[in-house]
Amino acid sequence: MTDMTASPAEAPRRNGSLLTADDRTRRRNAAERRFRVYGMIAVGLAVLALVFLLTSIIRNGAGAFMQTYITLEVALPEDKLDKSGTRDIEELKKATTFTYSPLIKDALEAKIAEEGIEIEGLSKEGDLISKEAAAQLRNFVLANPEVIGTTREFEFLASGRIDGYYKGRVTMATAELDGNISPEQLMLADALKEAGALETRFNWAFITAPDASENRPEASGLGVAILGSFYMMLIVLVLALPIGVAASIYLEEFAPKNRFTDLIEVNISNLAAVPSIVFGILGLAIFINFAGLPQSAPIVGGLVLTLMTLPTIIIATRASLKAVPPSIREAALGVGASKMQTVFHHVLPLAAPGILTGTIIGLAQALGETAPLLLIGMVAFVREYPAAPPEGFFDPASALPVQVYNWTTRSDPAFVERASGAIIVLLVFLLIMNTLAIILRRRFERRW
């Protein structure tokens, strides 16, 4: 017997050392480095675009959170405000803002004389004060009729041009070409500021006050819009969350897999891609024209945004349910749990972080929608605050994105500043909601 040694097939020899990269390896490494550079460039461009956008918004809108005020001692003579002397509210209401405007003008002239201010060529000193001042004074007197016959100190809004002067929006050069303000009035404002009668500080009224007319940009605020958006988000949360989660659980865990359920899934995906203005047309046809609900009411806006948010919540919830490992279901069924116990006691708690995240993201998307709300009339000018729920759901209201759109359509430059300030408020709300989504996800996240 002859021993034979089988020699294995010789492996192809590699030219050079393993520690030395050949041409193919160098090309592959170069391609990888290029891909990393492309990725870094893409991320850098995205960050630069975001920084540019935020910088532009903050630069244009930061002034909306500051406001210029004028402090005056106003005399409230009885012979002009309450000739009968009875302090009867119905009699006091007969004195209109035209009665109060001369009182404010006299107070301003008295302040100028007291401080010894003399401006050559000055005319129409009253234009320094907002037209809202007369209504403010009248409302105070009606709420406190006992002040009639006394002299009280009041703090009035400066006019939009004076306020813009201290924010850099108005200059002496532009005042010469502006029919609403003059350089002499700006010099008078500087003199009053030196005397301590005029100051610029944080403007809480921008967040709490209602909207104002086109002639009073300095008095406009977001109070009604914030309240309207809050009411709509309540309606969306109460309706969209339970309906969306229930539909997702049925489709993912209980529904049979057939053509009918496949058709439903396809339609849900299609609805998520439908333009939001289509939902506005649907809401106008069903909720307003057919159901007879009032226009510009949070109930209609909430129902329309619920329809728009449902596909997003359903898709996110189904993805969260699919992410739960099948072993969790098999283990629960193996120890005798029913299908419903398996879903609600084991699968749903594990999918809760994804469900909450999807819900909050859906609400954040609904909060920023404008087109469907325009179609249902929420662009209307609303001065009165809606009542407390549930009556307030049917009262006229506005919304933050609609208020931004409304202000950008007005001619006064001060409204552009107001619109940018409203965008800042809207972005803060969106940031809070997304931060809450991250916190809830980490809080309820479980490991398996």
C-alpha positions, 0 to 999 in steps of 0.5 A, spaced: 500 500 500 502 506 497 501 512 502 499 518 498 499 525 500 494 529 497 496 536 496 491 541 496 489 546 491 494 552 491 491 558 493 492 564 489 498 568 491 497 575 493 502 580 491 505 584 496 504 584 504 497 584 507 499 590 511 500 594 504 493 596 501 493 594 494 489 599 488 483 595 490 483 596 497 485 604 496 479 605 491 474 602 496 477 606 502 477 612 498 470 611 496 468 610 503 472 617 505 468 621 500 461 618 502 463 620 509 465 627 506 458 627 502 454 626 509 458 631 513 456 636 507 449 634 507 448 635 515 452 641 515 448 644 509 441 642 513 444 645 520 446 652 516 439 652 513 436 651 520 440 656 523 439 661 518 431 660 518 431 660 526 436 667 526 431 670 521 425 668 525 428 670 531 431 677 529 424 679 525 420 677 531 423 678 538 421 685 537 414 683 538 415 681 545 417 688 547 412 694 547 413 701 548 408 705 554 407 712 555 405 714 563 400 720 563 396 723 569 389 723 566 384 727 569 377 724 569 372 730 570 365 729 572 362 734 567 364 730 561 363 723 563 357 723 568 353 729 567 347 726 571 352 724 577 348 718 578 354 713 576 349 709 573 353 704 568 348 705 562 349 713 563 356 712 563 356 707 557 353 713 553 360 716 553 364 714 547 371 713 546 371 720 542 369 723 549 375 720 552 380 721 547 381 729 548 382 727 556 388 723 553 390 729 549 390 734 554 394 729 559 399 729 554 400 736 553 400 737 560 406 732 561 409 736 555 408 743 559 410 740 565 417 737 563 418 744 559 419 740 552 419 744 546 420 741 539 420 746 533 415 744 528 411 739 532 404 738 530 399 732 533 402 730 539 396 725 540 399 721 535 404 718 539 399 714 543 395 708 540 388 709 538 387 703 543 388 708 549 381 711 549 378 704 549 382 702 555 381 708 559 373 707 557 373 700 559 377 702 566 372 707 568 366 703 566 369 698 571 371 703 576 366 708 576 368 711 583 374 714 579 370 719 576 372 726 578 379 724 580 386 724 576 389 717 575 396 715 573 395 710 566 399 707 562 398 707 555 401 703 549 405 708 544 403 708 537 406 703 532 411 708 529 413 710 536 414 703 538 417 701 531 422 707 532 425 704 539 426 697 535 429 700 529 424 699 524 422 707 524 428 712 523 428 719 522 429 718 515 423 714 514 419 718 518 420 724 513 417 720 508 411 717 512 405 720 513 403 717 520 409 720 523 414 726 523 421 727 525 419 732 530 414 727 534 420 722 534 424 727 538 418 728 542 418 721 544 426 721 545 424 727 550 419 724 554 423 718 554 429 722 558 423 725 562 421 717 564 414 718 561 416 713 556 419 706 556 420 699 553 419 693 556 417 686 556 410 685 552 405 680 556 399 683 552 402 680 546 401 673 549 394 674 552 391 680 548 386 679 543 387 681 536 386 688 534 384 692 527 389 694 522 390 701 525 392 698 532 398 693 530 401 695 537 395 692 541 394 686 537 396 679 541 395 672 541 390 670 546 384 668 542 389 664 537 392 660 543 386 659 546 383 656 540 389 652 538 388 649 545 381 647 544 382 644 538 388 640 540 383 638 546 378 635 541 383 632 537 386 628 543 380 626 545 377 623 539 383 621 535 387 617 540 382 612 542 379 611 535 386 611 532 389 606 537 383 602 537 383 601 529 390 600 529 389 594 535 383 591 531 387 591 524 394 589 527 391 583 532 384 581 530 382 583 523 383 577 518 388 578 513 384 578 506 382 583 501 378 587 505 383 589 510 388 590 505 384 595 501 383 599 508 390 599 509 392 602 502 386 607 504 389 609 510 396 610 507 393 614 502 389 618 507 396 620 510 398 623 503 392 627 502 393 634 502 391 638 508 386 642 504 382 636 502 380 635 509 378 642 509 373 642 503 371 635 507 370 639 513 366 645 510 361 640 506 360 635 512 360 639 518 358 646 516 354 645 510 351 639 512 351 638 520 350 646 521 356 647 526 358 654 526 364 657 522 370 659 525 369 654 531 374 650 535 369 644 534 369 644 527 377 645 527 378 640 531 374 635 527 377 637 521 384 636 524 382 629 527 380 626 520 387 629 518 391 626 524 387 619 524 392 616 519 398 618 522 396 615 529 394 609 526 400 608 522 405 610 528 401 605 532 401 599 527 408 600 527 409 600 534 405 594 535 409 590 529 415 592 533 413 588 539 417 581 538 412 575 537 415 571 542 411 576 547 405 574 544 407 566 544 409 566 551 402 569 553 398 565 549 402 559 552 401 560 559 393 560 558 392 568 556 386 569 551 388 573 545 385 580 548 389 579 555 395 578 551 394 584 547 392 589 553 396 586 558 403 585 554 403 587 547 400 594 548 404 596 554 410 595 550 408 599 544 406 605 549 412 609 547 411 608 540 404 610 540 405 616 545 410 618 540 406 618 534 400 621 537 404 627 540 407 628 533 400 627 530 398 633 534 404 637 533 403 636 525 395 638 526 397 644 531 401 647 525 396 646 519 393 652 516 389 651 509 384 646 512 382 652 518 382 657 512 376 653 509 372 653 515 372 660 516 377 661 522 381 666 519 375 671 521 377 677 526 375 675 533 376 680 539 372 676 544 375 670 548 371 663 547 368 661 553 370 655 558 369 648 555 364 645 553 360 652 550 367 655 548 368 649 543 362 652 539 364 660 540 368 663 534 376 663 535 382 663 531 388 659 531 396 660 531 397 658 524 391 662 521 393 668 526 400 668 522 397 668 516 392 673 517 398 678 520 402 677 514 396 680 509 396 686 513 399 692 510 402 695 516 410 693 517 408 692 525 404 686 523 410 683 520 414 683 526 407 680 530 407 675 525 414 673 526 413 673 534 407 668 533 411 663 529 416 663 535 411 662 540 408 656 535 415 653 534 416 653 542 409 649 543 412 644 537 418 644 541 415 642 547 411 637 544 416 634 541 420 634 547 414 631 551 414 625 546 422 624 547 421 624 555 415 619 554 418 614 550 424 614 554 419 614 561 415 608 558 420 604 554 421 597 556 427 592 554 425 585 552 
